[in-house]
Amino acid sequence: MTAVEINRRVLEKAIEKKLSDKDIKENISMFGTPVDKIEDNKIFIDVAPNRPDLLSDYGFGRAFASYLGIKKGLKRYYVNKSYGKVIVEGSVAEVRPQIVCAVVKGLKFDSEMIKEVIKIQEKLHITYGRNRRRCAIGIYPLEKISFPVKYAAKKPPEIRFRPLESPRIMSGAEILDYHPAGKEYKALLENAKTYPVLIDSKEKILSMPPIINSNDIGKIEVETSDVFVECTGFDVNVLKKCLNIVVCSLADLGGKIYSVDIEHRGKKITTPDLEPEKMKIDINYVNRRLGLNFKESQISVLLEKMGFGYSNKVVLIPAYRTDILHQIDLAEDIAIAYGYNNFKEEIPSVSTIGKENGLERFKNKIAGILVGMGLDEVNSTNIIENGLQTEKMLLDFKPVMLFNSLSSEYNSLRNLVMPGLMNALQQNKNSSYPQNIFEIGQIFKWDSKNKNETGIAENSRVAVALCHKQAGFTEIKQKFDRLMKLIGADYKVEVAAHPSFIPGRVARVFINGVGLAYLGEIHPKVLHNFELDVPVAAFELNLTELFEEIM
């Protein structure tokens, strides 16, 4: 959950009435955002990470007013004709390849509004933007910019401008070494040969994404009325959603939205696109999930209460919502609108005696043993980026791809647990060592012999990764040997080959003649792909088959 401070006056203006502290706590909590405390003019709430549109005062006010039935239904945002053009050069392909932009005019800034804009940026950077790694936002005074704007990558010594709140002009490398924002986000660019920059037609630098704006033409002040907004990153669909959240919040502040044309390798896109997405709703599915019996007319009212449009079993999803991926997400919002306090408690008519699944008990035992060895447990998602488990791990296989993936970050089911551990090590490479971690999770792979209709086999795996300067085959073999002794399993080890491991330092583990694990030292190319400078020794073990063999 993300802690958010909401301005009470802004919220009461959005809902067009004043609420007592008691009413605020009850209504906001039932909306799904628990209230931590109320102090003077501030309401402190917790927002789930799947609702970045609620991170600003105006975004939360918009959604809460709809929930209370004051301004319910889909709020339309209109985009005026294109204002300017941004040209994307091929040089950014290797560093930060994607950008989307917009212009918002007619804003009336004061100190409070400037704070609100900064708050929107920073909260989105931390949450939806994953500390600017996934996406970064820049907002600039439009009157200081000459179009067309060029998005290009340059060598650090070629980049010279005065960053925000800096007393002097700096080079790209100096910004990373000496500027506070540069030092904080240095890891995002320090291994890059070139850094991305935004440059206007007069060759003035707007910013060096994702680090810092220029103090000369990238600083919003009270006199500013029109702004240029950009989001940079790697996945254009993620960036479009982020841009939509920002410009809709600025429109709620009184601005008018204008589109920007982006030319990229001979292709042109125009952003933002604020047309609502459409999703058919299966009312029977929703009723089964919620255990209720709603009619279509009731479903329509409840969806409108949550800010959706509805027409003939088609839901219109606001362009700023990032969390509606499946029917179940609509069912969740319908449940919130209906009110969890209105669900009746029922005792099931089926009388059974429950007990823990044997495999789950076995997995818990494995986890306990590994924690006892001093390892930290990691939990990652079953849905990952395809390249994370293929190219980065030096593997060539056919993964289970998602048919309707909305993001390249989550486009396949994992075939291995190990890529998740490697990704965790990459995300924490600036933390202290040793980093000795493990994960127990499900993997999915194509299996023509599988009898279910999907043809996909699923099993449980445990992966262990030891990451420090002395990590090697001997240590990971010792960890594996101790685990096997504590669960009473006899095994044999044979020399093997595996692309993800160093040749000659990898082994195949057999139990009762069945190959259940690989262990060894991770290949230097894999370490390079995950930007790791420290050795990693690892193993991955099939727990489903191990359980069948020894239990």
C-alpha positions in Angstrom: 0.0 0.0 0.0 1.1 3.6 -0.7 0.7 6.2 2.0 -1.1 9.3 0.5 -1.9 12.6 2.1 -5.2 14.1 0.8 -6.1 17.8 1.1 -9.5 17.8 2.9 -10.6 21.1 1.3 -9.9 19.7 -2.2 -11.8 16.5 -1.4 -14.8 18.4 0.0 -14.8 20.6 -3.1 -14.9 17.5 -5.3 -17.8 15.9 -3.5 -19.6 19.3 -3.0 -20.2 18.9 0.7 -18.5 18.6 4.0 -18.1 15.4 5.9 -17.5 14.7 9.6 -14.4 12.8 10.6 -16.6 9.8 11.3 -18.2 9.9 7.8 -14.8 10.3 6.2 -13.3 7.3 8.0 -16.3 5.1 7.2 -16.9 6.1 3.6 -13.3 6.2 2.5 -12.5 2.9 4.1 -15.5 1.2 2.4 -14.1 2.6 -0.9 -11.1 0.4 -0.4 -8.6 3.0 0.8 -8.2 2.7 4.6 -7.8 5.9 6.6 -4.7 6.0 8.8 -5.5 9.3 10.5 -7.0 12.8 10.1 -5.1 15.9 11.1 -6.4 19.4 10.6 -6.8 19.7 6.8 -5.1 16.5 6.0 -6.5 13.0 5.5 -3.9 10.2 5.5 -5.0 7.1 3.5 -3.4 3.9 2.1 -3.9 3.3 -1.7 -3.4 -0.1 -3.3 -0.6 -0.2 -5.9 -3.0 -1.1 -8.7 -4.8 2.3 -8.4 -2.2 4.9 -9.3 -5.0 7.2 -10.5 -5.9 7.7 -6.8 -2.5 9.1 -5.8 -3.4 12.8 -6.3 -6.0 14.9 -4.5 -7.9 15.5 -7.7 -7.7 11.9 -8.9 -9.0 10.6 -5.6 -11.7 13.3 -5.4 -12.9 12.4 -8.9 -13.3 8.7 -7.9 -14.7 9.3 -4.5 -17.4 11.7 -5.8 -18.5 9.0 -8.2 -18.5 6.4 -5.4 -20.8 8.6 -3.3 -23.1 9.0 -6.2 -22.5 12.8 -6.6 -20.8 12.8 -10.0 -21.2 9.1 -11.0 -20.5 7.5 -14.3 -17.8 7.9 -16.9 -16.1 11.3 -16.8 -15.1 12.3 -20.4 -11.9 14.1 -21.1 -11.4 15.7 -24.5 -8.2 16.1 -26.5 -7.8 19.2 -28.7 -6.0 19.1 -32.0 -2.2 18.5 -32.1 -0.1 21.3 -30.7 3.5 20.3 -31.6 5.8 17.5 -32.7 8.5 15.4 -31.0 11.0 13.6 -33.2 12.5 10.4 -31.7 16.0 9.6 -32.9 17.3 6.1 -33.3 20.1 6.8 -30.8 17.7 6.3 -27.9 17.0 2.7 -28.8 19.6 1.2 -26.5 19.0 3.4 -23.5 15.4 4.5 -23.1 13.6 4.0 -26.4 10.0 5.2 -25.9 8.3 8.6 -25.2 4.7 9.9 -25.2 3.7 13.5 -24.8 0.9 16.0 -24.3 0.3 19.7 -23.8 -2.1 21.1 -21.2 -3.1 24.8 -21.4 -5.1 27.2 -19.2 -3.7 26.3 -15.8 -3.6 28.8 -13.0 -0.7 27.9 -10.9 -0.1 28.9 -7.3 2.2 27.5 -4.7 -0.4 24.8 -3.6 -1.0 23.7 -7.3 2.7 23.4 -7.9 3.0 21.2 -4.8 0.1 19.1 -6.2 1.8 18.7 -9.5 5.1 17.7 -7.8 3.1 15.2 -5.6 1.5 13.6 -8.7 4.9 13.1 -10.3 6.7 11.8 -7.3 4.0 9.4 -6.2 3.7 8.0 -9.8 7.5 7.7 -10.0 7.7 5.7 -6.8 4.8 3.4 -7.5 3.7 3.0 -11.1 7.1 4.1 -12.4 9.0 1.7 -10.1 11.4 4.5 -8.9 11.6 5.9 -12.5 12.9 2.6 -13.9 9.6 1.7 -15.6 8.6 5.2 -16.5 9.6 8.8 -15.7 7.6 12.0 -16.0 8.7 15.5 -17.1 6.6 18.6 -16.9 7.8 21.9 -18.4 6.6 25.5 -19.0 5.4 25.5 -22.6 6.2 29.2 -23.2 10.0 28.4 -22.9 10.0 25.6 -25.5 10.4 25.8 -29.2 8.9 23.0 -31.3 9.7 20.5 -32.8 11.4 18.9 -29.8 14.0 16.2 -30.4 14.4 13.1 -28.2 17.9 11.8 -28.7 20.8 10.1 -26.9 24.2 11.8 -26.5 27.6 10.9 -24.9 27.8 12.3 -21.3 30.5 15.0 -22.1 28.3 16.3 -24.9 25.4 17.0 -22.5 25.7 20.3 -20.7 22.9 22.2 -19.0 22.0 23.6 -15.6 19.8 21.0 -13.7 17.0 22.0 -11.4 18.1 24.0 -8.3 21.8 23.7 -9.3 24.0 26.9 -9.2 26.0 25.8 -12.2 26.0 24.1 -15.6 27.0 20.4 -15.4 27.8 17.6 -17.9 25.8 14.5 -18.0 28.4 12.6 -15.9 28.6 15.4 -13.4 24.9 15.4 -12.9 25.0 11.7 -11.9 28.0 12.2 -9.6 27.1 15.5 -7.9 23.4 16.5 -8.3 21.1 15.1 -5.5 18.7 13.6 -8.1 21.6 12.3 -10.2 23.1 10.5 -7.2 19.7 9.1 -6.2 18.9 7.7 -9.6 22.4 7.1 -10.9 21.9 3.3 -11.2 19.4 3.9 -14.0 22.0 5.3 -16.4 25.5 4.5 -15.0 26.2 1.6 -17.3 24.9 3.4 -20.4 27.3 4.7 -23.0 24.9 7.5 -23.9 22.2 9.4 -21.9 18.8 10.4 -23.3 18.0 14.1 -23.6 15.1 16.3 -24.8 16.2 19.2 -26.9 14.0 21.9 -28.5 14.5 23.5 -32.0 16.8 26.2 -30.5 19.1 23.4 -29.2 18.2 24.1 -25.6 18.1 21.0 -23.3 14.8 20.5 -21.6 15.9 17.5 -19.4 18.0 14.4 -19.1 15.3 11.7 -18.5 14.8 9.9 -16.2 17.0 12.0 -13.9 16.4 15.8 -13.9 14.8 18.8 -15.7 16.7 21.9 -16.8 16.5 24.8 -14.3 16.2 27.2 -17.2 13.4 25.8 -19.3 12.2 22.9 -17.1 11.0 24.6 -14.0 7.3 25.3 -13.3 6.6 28.6 -11.6 3.6 30.6 -10.5 3.5 32.5 -13.8 3.2 29.3 -15.8 -0.1 28.6 -17.4 0.6 26.1 -20.2 2.7 23.0 -19.8 4.4 20.3 -21.9 4.2 16.8 -20.4 6.3 13.8 -21.4 6.8 10.2 -20.1 9.8 8.1 -21.1 10.5 4.5 -20.6 10.5 1.1 -22.3 6.8 0.0 -22.8 4.7 2.4 -24.7 1.5 1.0 -23.3 2.7 1.7 -19.7 3.8 5.2 -20.7 0.4 6.0 -22.3 -1.4 5.0 -19.1 0.9 7.1 -17.0 0.5 10.1 -19.3 -3.3 9.7 -19.1 -3.2 9.8 -15.3 -1.2 13.0 -15.3 -3.1 14.9 -18.0 -6.5 14.0 -16.6 -5.4 15.2 -13.2 -4.2 18.5 -14.8 -7.5 18.8 -16.6 -9.2 18.4 -13.2 -7.1 21.4 -12.1 -8.7 23.4 -14.9 -6.5 22.7 -17.9 -7.4 21.9 -21.5 -5.6 18.9 -23.1 -3.9 19.1 -26.5 -2.2 16.2 -28.3 1.4 16.0 -29.6 2.6 14.2 -32.7 5.5 11.8 -32.1 7.6 10.7 -35.1 9.6 7.5 -34.5 11.5 5.7 -37.2 9.1 6.8 -40.0 6.0 6.1 -38.0 3.8 8.7 -36.3 1.6 8.3 -33.2 -0.5 11.0 -31.5 -0.8 11.1 -27.8 -2.6 11.2 -25.4 -5.6 8.9 -26.4 -8.3 9.4 -23.7 -11.0 7.3 -25.4 -12.3 4.8 -22.9 -11.5 1.1 -23.4 -14.3 -1.3 -23.9 -14.8 -4.7 -22.2 -17.8 -7.0 -22.5 -19.1 -8.1 -19.1 -20.5 -11.5 -18.3 -23.2 -10.9 -15.7 -23.5 -14.6 -14.9 -19.7 -14.7 -14.2 -20.0 -11.7 -11.9 -22.9 -13.2 -10.0 -21.1 -16.5 -9.5 -18.0 -14.8 -8.2 -19.9 -12.6 -5.8 -22.6 -15.2 -4.8 -25.3 -12.7 -5.7 -28.0 -12.4 -8.3 -27.7 -8.9 -9.8 -29.9 -7.9 -12.8 -28.3 -6.0 -15.6 -29.9 -2.7 -14.5 -28.3 -3.2 -11.0 -24.9 -4.0 -12.5 -25.1 -0.8 -14.6 -25.8 1.4 -11.5 -23.0 -0.2 -9.5 -20.5 0.2 -12.3 -21.4 3.9 -12.8 -20.8 4.4 -9.1 -17.2 3.3 -9.6 -16.7 5.7 -12.5 -17.4 3.4 -15.5 -19.7 3.9 -18.4 -22.1 1.1 -19.4 -24.2 0.2 -22.4 -25.7 -3.1 -23.5 -23.3 -5.4 -21.5 -20.2 -3.3 -22.6 -18.3 -1.5 -19.9 -16.5 1.7 -20.8 -13.2 1.9 -18.8 -11.7 5.3 -18.1 -8.4 5.9 -19.9 -6.6 6.5 -16.6 -7.5 3.2 -15.0 -4.5 0.7 -15.1 -6.1 -2.1 -13.1 -8.9 -3.4 -15.3 -7.4 -6.4 -17.1 -10.1 -9.1 -16.6 -13.8 -9.7 -15.7 -12.7 -10.3 -12.1 -11.5 -6.7 -11.8 -14.9 -5.5 -12.8 -16.4 -7.9 -10.3 -14.2 -6.5 -7.5 -15.3 -2.9 -8.3 -19.0 -4.0 -8.3 -18.5 -5.6 -4.9 -17.0 -2.3 -3.6 -19.9 -0.3 -5.0 -22.4 -2.8 -3.5 -20.6 -2.6 -0.1 -18.8 -5.5 1.6 -20.9 -4.8 4.7 -24.0 -5.8 2.7 -22.8 -9.3 2.0 -24.5 -11.8 4.2 -22.6 -14.4 6.1 -23.6 -17.9 5.1 -22.5 -21.3 6.4 -21.8 -23.7 3.5 -24.3 -26.6 3.1 -21.4 -29.0 2.5 -20.0 -30.7 5.6 -16.3 -31.6 5.2 -13.2 -31.9 7.3 -10.4 -29.9 5.9 -6.7 -30.7 6.0 -3.6 -29.2 4.6 -2.5 -30.6 1.2 0.5 -32.9 1.5 2.6 -31.1 -1.1 1.9 -27.8 0.6 3.1 -29.2 3.9 6.2 -30.4 2.1 6.8 -27.0 0.6 6.5 -25.3 4.0 9.0 -27.8 5.4 11.5 -26.9 2.6 11.0 -23.2 3.2 11.6 -23.6 6.9 14.8 -25.5 6.3 16.1 -22.9 3.9 15.3 -20.0 6.3 17.1 -22.0 8.9 20.2 -22.0 6.6 20.1 -18.2 6.7 18.4 -17.6 3.3 15.8 -14.9 2.7 12.6 -15.8 0.9 11.5 -14.0 -2.3 8.1 -13.9 -3.9 7.8 -12.9 -7.5 5.0 -13.2 -10.0 4.1 -16.2 -12.2 3.6 -13.8 -15.2 6.9 -12.3 -16.4 8.6 -10.7 -19.4 9.4 -13.4 -22.0 13.0 -12.1 -22.5 13.7 -12.5 -18.8 13.5 -16.3 -19.0 14.8 -16.8 -22.5 17.4 -14.3 -23.8 18.6 -13.1 -20.4 19.0 -16.7 -19.2 20.6 -17.8 -22.6 17.8 -20.3 -23.1 15.9 -21.2 -26.3 12.5 -22.7 -25.6 8.8 -22.0 -26.4 7.3 -20.3 -23.3 3.6 -20.1 -22.6 2.7 -16.7 -23.9 -0.3 -14.6 -22.8 -2.8 -14.1 -25.6 -4.0 -10.6 -24.5 -1.1 -9.2 -22.6 -1.4 -5.5 -22.0 2.3 -5.0 -21.2 5.5 -6.5 -22.4 6.6 -6.7 -18.8 4.0 -9.4 -18.2 3.6 -11.3 -21.4 4.4 -14.9 -20.5 4.0 -17.6 -17.8 7.3 -18.5 -16.2 9.0 -21.7 -17.2 11.6 -21.4 -14.4 11.8 -19.8 -11.0 15.4 -18.8 -11.3 14.8 -15.7 -13.6 12.7 -14.2 -10.8 15.6 -14.6 -8.3 18.1 -13.1 -10.9 15.8 -10.1 -11.4 15.5 -9.7 -7.6 19.3 -9.6 -7.4 19.5 -7.0 -10.2 16.9 -4.8 -8.4 19.0 -5.0 -5.2 22.5 -4.8 -6.7 23.2 -1.6 -4.8 22.4 -3.2 -1.5 25.0 -4.9 0.8 26.3 -8.5 0.2 26.0 -11.4 0.7 22.5 -11.7 -0.8 21.4 -15.4 -0.3 17.8 -15.9 -1.4 15.3 -18.5 -2.4 11.8 -18.8 -3.8 9.2 -21.6 -4.0 6.7 -21.1 -6.8 4.8 -22.5 -9.7 6.1 -22.9 -13.2 4.2 -23.6 -16.5 5.3 -25.3 -19.7 3.9 -26.9 -22.8 3.3 -30.6 -22.4 1.5 -32.6 -25.2 1.0 -35.5 -22.8 -0.9 -33.3 -20.3 -4.5 -34.4 -20.3 -6.1 -31.0 -19.4 -7.6 -28.9 -22.2 -4.8 -26.3 -22.1 -1.9 -28.8 -22.8 0.1 -26.9 -20.1 1.8 -28.7 -17.3 2.2 -27.0 -13.9 4.5 -27.9 -11.1 6.2 -26.5 -8.0 9.9 -25.6 -7.9 12.3 -24.2 -5.4 15.2 -22.1 -6.6 18.2 -20.9 -4.5 20.7 -18.2 -5.4 23.8 -17.3 -3.4 25.3 -14.0 -4.4 28.6 -12.7 -3.0 32.3 -12.5 -4.0 33.1 -16.1 -3.0 29.9 -17.8 -4.2 30.8 -21.0 -6.1 29.9 -24.6 -6.9 31.1 -26.0 -3.6 28.9 -23.7 -1.5 25.8 -24.3 -3.5 26.4 -28.1 -3.4 26.8 -27.9 0.4 23.4 -26.1 0.7 21.8 -28.7 -1.6 23.3 -31.6 0.3 22.1 -30.3 3.6 18.6 -29.8 2.3 18.5 -33.4 1.0 19.8 -34.8 4.3 17.2 -33.0 6.3 14.3 -34.3 4.2 15.8 -37.8 4.0 16.4 -37.9 0.2 19.3 -39.9 -1.5 20.6 -38.4 -4.7 23.3 -38.8 -7.3 25.1 -36.0 -9.2 26.4 -36.2 -12.8 28.3 -33.8 -14.9 25.9 -31.9 -17.2 25.6 -29.0 -19.5 23.2 -26.1 -19.1 23.3 -22.7 -21.0 22.6 -20.7 -17.9 25.6 -22.2 -16.0 29.4 -22.1 -16.5 30.5 -25.2 -18.4 32.3 -27.6 -16.1 30.7 -26.0 -13.0 27.2 -27.4 -13.4 25.7 -30.7 -12.4 22.4 -32.6 -12.9 20.8 -34.1 -9.8 19.0 -37.5 -10.0 16.7 -39.0 -7.4 15.6 -42.6 -8.1 16.9 -42.2 -11.6 14.8 -39.1 -12.3 16.5 -35.8 -13.1 15.1 -33.2 -10.7 17.5 -30.4 -10.5 20.5 -28.4 -11.9 23.0 -26.8 -9.7 26.2 -24.8 -10.4 27.7 -21.4 -11.0 25.7 -18.9 -13.2 27.3 -18.1 -16.5 29.0 -14.7 -16.8 26.9 -13.7 -19.8 23.7 -14.2 -17.7 25.3 -12.1 -14.9 26.0 -9.4 -17.5 22.4 -9.6 -18.8 21.2 -8.9 -15.3 23.8 -6.2 -14.7 25.4 -8.1 -11.9 29.1 -7.7 -11.0 29.1 -10.4 -8.3 29.2 -14.2 -8.8 26.0 -16.2 -8.3 25.8 -19.9 -7.5 22.3 -21.5 -7.7 20.1 -24.5 -8.0 16.5 -25.1 -9.1 14.7 -28.3 -7.9 11.3 -29.8 -9.0 9.4 -30.1 -5.8 6.3 -31.7 -7.3 8.3 -34.7 -8.7 10.6 -34.8 -5.6 7.5 -35.2 -3.4 6.2 -38.0 -5.6 9.5 -39.8 -5.4 10.2 -39.7 -1.7 6.8 -39.5 0.0 
